[in-house]
């Protein structure tokens, strides 16, 4: 046998390793691309403070009395405003240029107002929030029924109610509707129900104070004059309490005549101030952010 040279043998082996239609390619490992870090969140922006410039007016006359500027973090906000000769007021503002009215000190009797509007006559250590109504009331009177009055008396009581409501709201409210019927109706918001009742002497009447669904009960005793009692009870229904000044409509007494059947000038003045505020206003003059709603009625005579 012929011997091949060693070089030829090596070449043949190399040629055989490279033959065929496929070949193997070595894989080179690739390092992963590093993830791009998420951008840091932007710091929260603090809105700039708001400069509130309030135009001040007199509650009684409506005339301008000046202006005050206050800086608040944002709106709405509570601010304290005052002026010489006026009662300071804490109130909520919702715009940068509000008009705010202040009680004048002249003619304002704080001790009387606290009795009349905050019940300190009965509770000297307590100061009720204002219980003024948020809407003009309608009335329903039971007539000729089991707890009703005569039609003639009903006509006279209607005139009493129509006269009294504007006097005790600074003219802001009138009687929206006067209705009568032979049966008792359930209490409903926006209406003051009037009915005849047998009350314990010497009470001639009783009423819920400033309730959204009002009720007045008038005693059927002939010693009580319904026409004189009703204005007093309407005073309670509109949110007012007893006072210690004799001759006042809200002075607690048995009314067997038409004596003191209309509010005094002092009562009218302070009622008008109270009705310039929201239900829930606190002593001396601190407004709630929104009108208060009184779920629990309070009955007084």
NULUM-354330 format. One record per atom (N, C-alpha, C): x, y, z. Coordinates in steps of 0.1 Angstrom, whole numbers, padded with zeros to 4 digits, always signed. Layout:
// NULUM-354330
XYZ
...
// end
This chain:
// NULUM-354330
+0009-0012+0000
+0000+0000+0000
+0009+0012+0000
+0004+0022-0007
+0012+0035-0009
+0010+0043+0004
+0021+0048+0009
+0020+0056+0021
+0019+0071+0016
+0010+0078+0022
+0008+0093+0019
+0017+0101+0028
+0021+0111+0023
+0029+0120+0032
+0020+0125+0043
+0027+0128+0054
+0020+0132+0066
+0012+0145+0064
+0017+0154+0056
+0011+0167+0053
-0002+0165+0046
-0002+0155+0036
-0014+0152+0028
-0025+0147+0037
-0021+0138+0047
-0031+0133+0056
-0038+0144+0064
-0030+0153+0069
-0035+0164+0077
-0045+0172+0069
-0042+0175+0056
-0050+0183+0047
-0064+0175+0045
-0063+0162+0043
-0076+0155+0041
-0085+0155+0053
-0079+0154+0064
-0087+0155+0077
-0094+0169+0078
-0086+0179+0075
-0092+0192+0076
-0103+0195+0066
-0101+0189+0054
-0111+0190+0043
-0124+0183+0047
-0123+0172+0053
-0135+0164+0057
-0142+0172+0068
-0136+0178+0078
-0143+0186+0088
-0151+0197+0083
-0147+0202+0071
-0153+0214+0066
-0163+0212+0055
-0166+0199+0052
-0175+0196+0041
-0189+0195+0047
-0199+0196+0038
-0213+0195+0041
-0219+0209+0040
-0233+0209+0040
-0240+0221+0037
-0243+0229+0050
-0241+0224+0062
-0243+0232+0074
-0230+0235+0081
-0230+0245+0089
-0218+0248+0097
-0222+0253+0111
-0214+0252+0120
-0217+0256+0134
-0210+0269+0136
-0218+0280+0142
-0212+0293+0145
-0212+0295+0160
-0201+0298+0165
-0200+0300+0180
-0208+0312+0184
-0217+0311+0195
-0225+0322+0200
-0217+0330+0210
-0217+0343+0208
-0209+0352+0217
-0219+0358+0227
-0218+0356+0240
-0228+0362+0250
-0228+0377+0249
-0241+0383+0250
-0242+0398+0249
-0247+0403+0262
-0241+0412+0268
-0245+0418+0281
-0258+0426+0279
-0268+0424+0288
-0281+0431+0287
-0279+0446+0288
-0287+0453+0280
-0286+0468+0281
-0292+0473+0294
-0286+0481+0301
-0291+0485+0314
-0304+0494+0312
-0314+0491+0321
-0327+0498+0320
-0325+0513+0323
-0333+0521+0316
-0332+0536+0318
-0340+0539+0330
-0334+0545+0341
-0342+0548+0353
-0354+0558+0350
-0365+0555+0357
-0377+0564+0355
-0374+0578+0361
-0379+0588+0354
-0376+0602+0359
-0383+0604+0373
-0376+0611+0382
-0382+0614+0395
-0394+0622+0394
-0405+0619+0402
-0417+0627+0401
-0414+0642+0405
-0421+0650+0398
-0419+0665+0400
-0425+0668+0414
-0419+0676+0422
-0424+0680+0435
-0437+0687+0434
-0447+0684+0443
-0460+0690+0442
-0459+0706+0442
-0467+0712+0434
-0466+0727+0434
-0476+0732+0444
-0471+0742+0452
-0480+0748+0461
-0486+0761+0455
-0499+0761+0455
-0505+0773+0448
-0502+0785+0456
-0500+0796+0449
-0497+0809+0456
-0508+0813+0465
-0505+0820+0476
-0516+0825+0485
-0525+0835+0477
-0537+0836+0483
-0547+0845+0476
-0549+0857+0485
-0549+0868+0478
-0551+0881+0485
-0566+0884+0484
-0573+0885+0495
-0587+0889+0495
-0589+0903+0499
-0595+0911+0491
-0598+0925+0494
-0613+0926+0495
-0618+0927+0508
-0632+0927+0511
-0637+0942+0512
-0648+0944+0505
-0656+0957+0507
-0665+0955+0519
-0664+0964+0528
-0672+0963+0540
-0684+0973+0539
-0696+0968+0544
-0708+0976+0544
-0715+0975+0557
-0724+0985+0560
-0732+0985+0572
-0744+0976+0570
-0746+0967+0579
-0757+0957+0578
-0770+0964+0577
-0772+0975+0585
-0785+0982+0586
-0787+0991+0574
-0778+0999+0571
-0780+1009+0560
-0775+1004+0546
-0766+0995+0546
-0760+0990+0533
-0750+0999+0528
-0746+1010+0535
-0736+1019+0529
-0722+1014+0531
-0713+1017+0522
-0699+1012+0523
-0692+1019+0535
-0684+1011+0542
-0677+1017+0553
-0662+1015+0552
-0657+1009+0541
-0643+1008+0539
-0640+0994+0533
-0627+0991+0533
-0622+0978+0527
-0611+0973+0536
-0609+0960+0536
-0598+0953+0543
-0592+0942+0534
-0579+0941+0535
-0572+0930+0527
-0567+0920+0537
-0569+0907+0533
-0564+0896+0540
-0557+0886+0530
-0547+0879+0535
-0540+0869+0526
-0544+0856+0532
-0549+0847+0524
-0553+0833+0528
-0546+0823+0519
-0543+0811+0524
-0536+0801+0516
-0544+0797+0504
-0558+0796+0505
-0566+0792+0494
-0580+0796+0497
-0589+0794+0487
-0603+0797+0488
-0611+0784+0487
-0622+0782+0495
-0628+0792+0504
-0619+0792+0517
-0621+0803+0525
-0613+0805+0537
-0621+0814+0546
-0619+0812+0559
-0625+0820+0569
-0616+0832+0573
-0622+0844+0573
-0614+0856+0576
-0621+0864+0587
-0614+0871+0595
-0619+0880+0605
-0618+0894+0600
-0630+0901+0600
-0631+0915+0595
-0637+0924+0605
-0633+0936+0606
-0638+0946+0615
-0635+0960+0611
-0642+0969+0617
-0639+0983+0614
-0643+0991+0627
-0638+1003+0629
-0641+1011+0641
-0656+1014+0641
-0662+1011+0653
-0677+1014+0654
-0685+1002+0649
-0679+0990+0646
-0686+0979+0641
-0682+0966+0649
-0691+0956+0649
-0688+0943+0655
-0680+0935+0646
-0669+0929+0651
-0660+0921+0642
-0668+0909+0638
-0665+0904+0626
-0672+0892+0621
-0662+0882+0615
-0664+0870+0619
-0657+0859+0613
-0666+0853+0602
-0661+0853+0590
-0670+0848+0579
-0661+0841+0568
-0668+0832+0561
-0662+0825+0550
-0663+0833+0537
-0652+0834+0530
-0651+0840+0517
-0648+0830+0506
-0654+0832+0495
-0652+0822+0484
-0646+0829+0471
-0645+0842+0472
-0639+0850+0461
-0629+0860+0466
-0621+0865+0457
-0611+0874+0462
-0616+0888+0464
-0628+0891+0460
-0634+0905+0462
-0648+0904+0467
-0650+0899+0479
-0663+0898+0485
-0668+0911+0491
-0681+0912+0492
-0687+0923+0500
-0693+0917+0513
-0688+0923+0524
-0692+0917+0537
-0698+0928+0545
-0710+0925+0551
-0716+0935+0560
-0713+0933+0575
-0712+0943+0582
-0709+0943+0597
-0720+0950+0605
-0723+0944+0617
-0732+0950+0626
-0727+0963+0631
-0734+0974+0631
-0730+0986+0637
-0731+0985+0652
-0722+0991+0660
-0723+0991+0674
-0734+1000+0679
-0737+1010+0672
-0748+1019+0676
-0761+1012+0674
-0769+1012+0685
-0782+1005+0684
-0781+0990+0686
-0769+0985+0688
-0768+0970+0690
-0767+0967+0705
-0776+0960+0711
-0776+0957+0725
-0773+0942+0726
-0760+0939+0729
-0755+0926+0729
-0762+0917+0739
-0765+0923+0751
-0772+0915+0762
-0786+0911+0757
-0793+0920+0751
-0806+0917+0746
-0806+0907+0734
-0796+0909+0725
-0795+0900+0714
-0792+0886+0718
-0784+0885+0729
-0781+0871+0734
-0793+0865+0740
-0802+0872+0746
-0815+0867+0751
-0824+0863+0739
-0826+0873+0731
-0836+0872+0720
-0832+0861+0709
-0819+0861+0706
-0815+0852+0695
-0807+0840+0700
-0802+0840+0713
-0794+0829+0717
-0798+0823+0730
-0810+0827+0736
-0816+0820+0747
-0809+0821+0760
-0802+0832+0763
-0795+0834+0776
-0805+0838+0787
-0817+0842+0784
-0827+0844+0794
-0830+0832+0802
-0833+0821+0795
-0835+0808+0801
-0823+0800+0805
-0812+0802+0797
-0799+0795+0800
-0788+0805+0800
-0786+0812+0811
-0776+0823+0811
-0762+0818+0807
-0758+0806+0810
-0745+0801+0806
-0744+0795+0792
-0755+0795+0785
-0755+0788+0772
-0757+0799+0761
-0751+0797+0750
-0753+0806+0738
-0757+0797+0726
-0770+0797+0723
-0775+0790+0712
-0770+0796+0699
-0768+0787+0689
-0765+0792+0675
-0778+0798+0670
-0777+0807+0660
-0790+0812+0654
-0798+0801+0648
-0811+0802+0651
-0821+0792+0645
-0830+0799+0635
-0826+0810+0629
-0834+0817+0619
-0837+0807+0607
-0849+0809+0601
-0853+0801+0590
-0845+0804+0577
-0843+0794+0569
-0835+0797+0557
-0844+0800+0545
-0858+0799+0547
-0867+0802+0536
-0880+0808+0542
-0887+0815+0534
-0900+0821+0539
-0910+0810+0541
-0917+0811+0553
-0926+0800+0556
-0940+0801+0550
-0946+0790+0548
-0960+0789+0546
-0967+0785+0559
-0980+0786+0560
-0987+0782+0572
-0999+0773+0568
-1002+0763+0577
-1014+0755+0576
-1021+0756+0589
-1034+0759+0589
-1042+0761+0601
-1054+0751+0600
-1056+0743+0610
-1067+0734+0611
-1080+0743+0614
-1090+0742+0606
-1102+0750+0608
-1114+0740+0609
-1123+0743+0619
-1135+0735+0621
-1134+0720+0623
-1121+0716+0625
-1119+0702+0627
-1118+0699+0642
-1114+0687+0646
-1113+0683+0660
-1103+0692+0667
-1092+0696+0661
-1083+0705+0668
-1082+0719+0660
-1093+0723+0654
-1093+0735+0646
-1100+0747+0653
-1099+0758+0647
-1105+0770+0652
-1117+0773+0642
-1125+0783+0646
-1136+0787+0637
-1131+0794+0624
-1138+0795+0614
-1134+0801+0602
-1132+0816+0604
-1140+0822+0613
-1139+0836+0616
-1126+0839+0623
-1122+0830+0633
-1109+0832+0640
-1098+0830+0630
-1099+0820+0621
-1089+0817+0611
-1086+0829+0603
-1096+0837+0599
-1094+0848+0590
-1086+0859+0598
-1089+0860+0611
-1081+0870+0619
-1067+0866+0621
-1065+0853+0624
-1051+0848+0626
-1043+0849+0613
-1049+0848+0602
-1041+0849+0589
-1036+0864+0589
-1044+0873+0592
-1039+0887+0592
-1027+0889+0602
-1028+0883+0613
-1018+0884+0623
-1005+0878+0618
-1005+0867+0611
-0993+0860+0606
-0987+0869+0595
-0996+0874+0586
-0990+0882+0575
-0984+0895+0579
-0989+0900+0591
-0983+0912+0596
-0970+0909+0604
-0969+0898+0611
-0958+0895+0620
-0946+0890+0613
-0947+0882+0603
-0935+0876+0596
-0926+0886+0591
-0930+0896+0583
-0920+0906+0578
-0914+0914+0589
-0922+0917+0600
-0917+0925+0611
-0905+0918+0618
-0906+0905+0618
-0895+0898+0626
-0885+0891+0617
-0884+0895+0604
-0874+0891+0595
-0867+0902+0588
-0869+0914+0593
-0863+0926+0586
-0869+0928+0573
-0881+0923+0570
-0887+0925+0557
-0882+0915+0547
-0874+0906+0551
-0868+0896+0541
-0878+0886+0537
-0887+0882+0546
-0897+0871+0543
-0911+0876+0545
-0920+0871+0537
-0934+0872+0538
-0940+0859+0539
-0953+0858+0543
-0960+0845+0543
-0962+0840+0528
-0956+0829+0525
-0957+0825+0511
-0970+0819+0507
-0976+0813+0517
-0989+0806+0514
-0997+0804+0527
-1009+0807+0528
-1018+0804+0540
-1028+0794+0536
-1028+0783+0542
-1038+0772+0538
-1046+0768+0551
-1058+0764+0549
-1066+0758+0560
-1073+0746+0556
-1077+0738+0565
-1084+0725+0562
-1090+0719+0575
-1099+0710+0574
-1106+0704+0585
-1098+0694+0593
-1087+0689+0588
-1079+0678+0594
-1065+0683+0597
-1059+0675+0606
-1045+0678+0609
-1036+0672+0598
-1025+0680+0595
-1016+0675+0585
-1003+0672+0591
-0995+0662+0585
-0982+0660+0591
-0973+0672+0589
-0963+0673+0597
-0953+0684+0596
-0945+0682+0583
-0942+0693+0577
-0934+0693+0565
-0925+0705+0564
-0913+0703+0557
-0903+0714+0556
-0909+0726+0549
-0906+0737+0554
-0910+0750+0548
-0924+0755+0553
-0931+0747+0561
-0944+0750+0566
-0945+0750+0581
-0953+0760+0586
-0956+0760+0601
-0970+0756+0603
-0972+0745+0610
-0986+0740+0612
-0991+0746+0625
-1003+0751+0624
-1010+0757+0636
-1022+0749+0640
-1023+0745+0652
-1035+0738+0657
-1039+0742+0671
-1051+0740+0674
-1056+0742+0687
-1053+0730+0696
-1049+0733+0709
-1046+0722+0718
-1050+0726+0732
-1052+0717+0741
-1054+0719+0755
-1041+0719+0762
-1035+0730+0766
-1022+0731+0772
-1024+0733+0787
-1013+0729+0794
-1013+0731+0808
-1012+0745+0812
-1021+0750+0820
-1021+0764+0824
-1008+0767+0832
-1002+0779+0831
-1007+0791+0824
-1003+0793+0810
-0998+0782+0803
-0994+0784+0789
-1005+0787+0780
-1004+0797+0772
-1014+0800+0762
-1010+0795+0748
-0997+0791+0746
-0993+0786+0734
-0979+0780+0735
-0974+0773+0725
-0961+0768+0724
-0957+0765+0710
-0944+0765+0707
-0940+0764+0693
-0926+0758+0693
-0922+0751+0681
-0909+0747+0678
-0901+0760+0675
-0888+0761+0680
-0880+0773+0677
-0872+0771+0665
-0875+0779+0654
-0867+0779+0642
-0866+0765+0635
-0876+0757+0636
-0876+0744+0630
-0879+0745+0615
-0872+0737+0607
-0876+0738+0592
-0890+0733+0590
-0894+0723+0598
-0908+0719+0598
-0915+0724+0611
-0921+0735+0610
-0926+0742+0622
-0939+0737+0627
-0941+0740+0640
-0954+0737+0646
-0957+0747+0657
-0970+0752+0657
-0975+0761+0668
-0988+0755+0673
-0989+0755+0686
-1001+0750+0693
-1006+0761+0701
-1019+0764+0699
-1026+0775+0706
-1036+0769+0716
-1036+0774+0729
-1045+0769+0738
-1060+0773+0735
-1069+0764+0738
-1083+0767+0735
-1090+0774+0747
-1083+0776+0757
-1089+0783+0769
-1093+0797+0766
-1105+0801+0770
-1110+0814+0767
-1102+0825+0774
-1094+0821+0784
-1086+0831+0791
-1074+0836+0783
-1071+0829+0772
-1060+0832+0763
-1065+0838+0750
-1059+0849+0746
-1063+0855+0733
-1055+0849+0722
-1060+0842+0713
-1053+0836+0703
-1046+0846+0694
-1053+0857+0692
-1047+0868+0683
-1035+0874+0690
-1035+0875+0703
-1023+0880+0710
-1012+0870+0712
-1016+0857+0713
-1006+0846+0715
-0999+0843+0702
-1006+0843+0691
-1000+0838+0678
-0987+0846+0675
-0987+0860+0676
-0974+0867+0672
-0962+0862+0681
-0965+0860+0693
-0954+0855+0702
-0949+0841+0697
-0958+0832+0694
-0954+0819+0690
-0948+0819+0676
-0952+0828+0667
-0946+0830+0654
-0931+0835+0657
-0929+0843+0667
-0916+0847+0670
-0907+0835+0673
-0912+0826+0681
-0905+0814+0684
-0902+0806+0671
-0913+0804+0663
-0912+0797+0650
-0901+0803+0641
-0899+0816+0642
-0889+0822+0633
-0875+0822+0639
-0874+0816+0651
-0861+0814+0657
-0857+0822+0669
-0867+0829+0676
-0864+0838+0687
-0869+0832+0700
-0862+0837+0711
-0864+0832+0724
-0871+0842+0733
-0872+0839+0746
-0878+0848+0756
-0868+0859+0760
-0873+0871+0763
-0865+0882+0768
-0871+0886+0781
-0863+0894+0789
-0867+0898+0802
-0873+0912+0803
-0875+0918+0791
-0881+0932+0791
-0896+0931+0790
-0903+0936+0800
-0917+0936+0799
-0922+0946+0788
-0933+0942+0782
-0937+0950+0771
-0932+0945+0757
-0922+0936+0758
-0917+0930+0746
-0926+0918+0741
-0927+0916+0728
-0935+0905+0723
-0930+0892+0728
-0917+0891+0730
-0911+0878+0734
-0909+0877+0749
-0915+0886+0757
-0916+0885+0771
-0925+0874+0775
-0921+0864+0784
-0930+0853+0787
-0941+0857+0797
-0953+0857+0792
-0965+0861+0800
-0977+0855+0794
-0987+0854+0803
-1000+0849+0798
-1007+0860+0790
-1011+0858+0778
-1017+0868+0770
-1032+0866+0769
-1039+0874+0777
-1054+0873+0776
-1060+0886+0770
-1051+0894+0764
-1055+0905+0756
-1046+0907+0745
-1047+0918+0737
-1038+0921+0726
-1026+0929+0731
-1024+0929+0744
-1012+0936+0749
-0999+0930+0743
-0990+0938+0738
-0977+0933+0733
-0979+0922+0723
-0988+0925+0713
-0991+0915+0703
-0983+0918+0690
-0973+0928+0691
-0965+0931+0680
-0951+0934+0685
-0940+0931+0677
-0927+0933+0682
-0924+0948+0685
-0916+0950+0695
-0911+0964+0698
-0900+0968+0688
-0897+0980+0688
-0886+0985+0679
-0873+0978+0681
-0870+0975+0694
-0858+0968+0697
-0858+0954+0692
-0869+0947+0693
-0870+0934+0687
-0869+0934+0672
-0876+0944+0666
-0875+0945+0651
-0861+0947+0647
-0853+0956+0654
-0840+0959+0650
-0831+0946+0651
-0832+0939+0662
-0823+0928+0664
-0828+0916+0656
-0841+0915+0653
-0845+0904+0644
-0840+0906+0630
-0839+0919+0625
-0834+0922+0612
-0819+0918+0611
-0811+0921+0622
-0797+0917+0622
-0796+0902+0622
-0804+0895+0630
-0803+0880+0630
-0806+0874+0616
-0816+0880+0609
-0820+0875+0596
-0810+0880+0584
-0800+0887+0588
-0789+0890+0579
-0778+0880+0580
-0780+0869+0588
-0771+0859+0590
-0776+0845+0587
-0767+0835+0585
-0771+0822+0582
-0775+0814+0595
-0785+0805+0593
-0787+0796+0605
-0774+0789+0609
-0772+0789+0622
-0759+0783+0627
-0749+0793+0630
-0751+0806+0628
-0742+0817+0632
-0740+0816+0647
-0727+0818+0651
-0724+0817+0665
-0720+0831+0671
-0721+0831+0684
-0718+0844+0692
-0703+0848+0690
-0700+0861+0688
-0709+0871+0687
-0714+0872+0672
-0705+0870+0663
-0709+0870+0649
-0699+0862+0641
-0701+0848+0642
-0692+0839+0635
-0701+0830+0626
-0698+0831+0613
-0707+0824+0603
-0702+0810+0602
-0712+0801+0599
-0708+0787+0595
-0704+0787+0580
-0697+0777+0576
-0694+0776+0562
-0706+0774+0553
-0716+0767+0559
-0729+0765+0551
-0740+0766+0562
-0752+0768+0557
-0763+0770+0567
-0765+0757+0575
-0768+0759+0588
-0770+0747+0597
-0784+0742+0595
-0786+0729+0597
-0799+0722+0596
-0802+0716+0610
-0814+0720+0616
-0817+0716+0629
-0826+0704+0629
-0821+0692+0631
-0829+0680+0630
-0838+0678+0642
-0833+0683+0654
-0841+0681+0666
-0848+0694+0670
-0861+0694+0669
-0869+0706+0672
-0869+0709+0687
-0870+0721+0691
-0870+0725+0705
-0883+0733+0707
-0892+0727+0716
-0905+0733+0719
-0904+0742+0731
-0909+0755+0730
-0910+0764+0741
-0924+0770+0741
-0928+0776+0752
-0941+0782+0753
-0940+0797+0751
// end
